[in-house]
Amino acid sequence: MILRDELEDDVNRIVYWREYPPYWLDPVNKIKNPDVTDDTFFIMDLKAKKQKQINQTVSFLDENSEGGIVVAVVPSHDPATRDSGIRRVAQQLALLERIDGTSCLLRHTQAPKKSGGGSRDKAIDLRTIRVVNPEIIKGRLVLLLDDVTSTGGSLEACKRLLQNAGAKNVQCLAIGKTVHKCPFPQLMP
């Protein structure tokens, strides 16, 4: 078990902590989303590496995950970006009786930024990310973190890479899950 029972009972499912209504409905034309919540700002501050949100996230994960696991993160779309809020969360969580696996997934080629309209096809992640330092994850339980997920493609691709490199089991958790309110409820299925 990686995550505690009350948070997760199906290891194959992607778990998320908060709902994330994006700040922008249309980032190109700067149209703000009228449905933003406190969770929107929490996740934006986490992405901006604000210590208060990092500490709250570490505390939540410490209470809801097992000790002794490896903590890894989905890398940024940009290979030059090595520091991120979610990476800081993982590194601080590793100090609390877990193993730092933040060096295990490396983006070697830039991928289109998904939040900016880039493809969400997980094949892109499979082509642009590789596992390094596989000895850290080999035969171990891994908690794979991402700051925000929409379709789960990046988490699924990274999970596959880690399993192929020898991880015993990989459980995926996103801090936020992108949600959009439909402006026309009658069109919802």
N, C-alpha and C positions, 0 to 999 in steps of 0.2 A: 504494500500500500504506500502511496506517495502522499496523496491528499487525504485528510481525515474524512471518515464516512459521512458526516453531516454535510460536507461540501461536495463530495463526489463519490458515486458508487459505480460508475461505469468508466473504466480506465480508457476506453476508446473515444470518449466524447471530449470535445473541447469545452472547458469550463471557463466562465468569465465571472468577474467579481461585480462589475458595475455596467449599467447601460450607458452608452456614449452617443447622445445626439450631437453630431458634429456642429461646430461653431458656425461654419459657412454652409449654406445651401448651395451656393455657387461661388467658389473661391476666385474664379477668374473675374467675374463681374462684381465681386465683393458684396454678395447678397447674404446677410446674416440669417441664421436659422432662428425663428421665433420660439422654437421648442427647446432651447438649450436649458440645461439643468445644472445644479451644483456639481453633479458628476462630470459634466462637460469640462468645467473649470478645474476640477480636481485632476482629471487626466491631462489637460493642457499644461497644468503646473508640474505634473510628474514628468511629462515629456520635456519641459523646460528645466528639469533637474532641480526643482525646488526641494529643499531638504525636508520640510514639513510633510509633503506628500510622499516623499521617499520613505521617511520614517513610519508613516501610517501604513504604507503598503508592506514594508518589511514586518511590522508588527502583525498585520493580518495574515501574511504568509507564514510567519513563525508559529502562530497559533493554529494554523490550518494545514500544516504539512509536517511530515515525519522528519526526524533528524537522520543524519547519515546519507541523505540523498545528494545527488549531484544537481546543481542548479545551473541551467544553461539558458541562453536567450537567442531569439531570432535576431540576426544582425540587421543593421540599417540597410536601406536600399543602396546607400553610397558607401563603397569600400573605405573611403577616407574617414568616415565617421565611426570612431571606435568608442566614444564616450556617449552614453545616453542615460536618461532617467531609469529605464528598465534595467540596464546593465548595472547601474549603481545599486538598484534594489537587489539584484541577484548577488552582487559582491558583498553587500552588507548582510544579506541573509546567510551567505556561506560562512560568515564569521560566527554564526549561531549554530554550531554543530552540524553544518552541512559542507558540501564540497563545491568549490568554485569551478564551474564548468563554462564560464563566460568566454574562455579562449578556445572552445571546442568547435564552434561554428564560425566560419570565416567567409564573408562575401568577397569574392575575388574579382568580380566584374560588376559594374554598376547596373542596376535594374531600374526600370521606370518607377517613379514614386507612385504607389497605388492610390494614395489619398489625393493625388493630383490628376487622377484619371488613367493611370497606368494599368496595364493588364493584370488581372488577378489570377492568371493561369499559373498553377503551381509548378508547371514545367520550367518557367523562367527561374524560379527559386532553385529548382533542382540543378539547373545549368550554371547558376551564378554563385552558389554556396557550396563549400566543401567542408568536410570534417577534418580538423587538425587536432593534435594531441588526443588521439582516440583512446590512449591508455587511461585517461581520466574517466571515461564513460564505460569502458568495456566491462560487461557483466554487472553493471550497476543500474539502480533505479534513477531516472532522470526526471526532474521537473523542468519543463521547457516553458519559458515565459515570453510573452509579447505584450507590448503596451496596449495596442488596439487591434482587434480583428473584425473583419467584415464577413468574409466567406470562410476563413480558416485555412486558406490555401498555403500561406507561408508556414503556419504551424504544422500542417500536415506534411509539407515538403521537408521541413527540418526534422520532424519526427522520423520520417522514413530514412533520412540520411543518418541520423543517430542510431537507429535500429540496425541499419546495414553495416554500421561501423562497430557493432557489438553491444550496444546498450541493452540491458536485460528488459527494461520496460521504460516507456516514455509517456508521461502524462502532460497534457497541454493546458495551460492556463493563460488567458488574456486578462489584463486588468480591466479593459473595456470592450464591450461588444457594440459595434455601430448599429444604431437603430434610427429609423426614419419614420415619422408619422406620415400617414398617407393623407394628403389634403382632400382627397375625395373618398371617404370611407365606403361609399357604395361600390367602389371599384375593387375593394379588397376581396380576396377569395374567401 
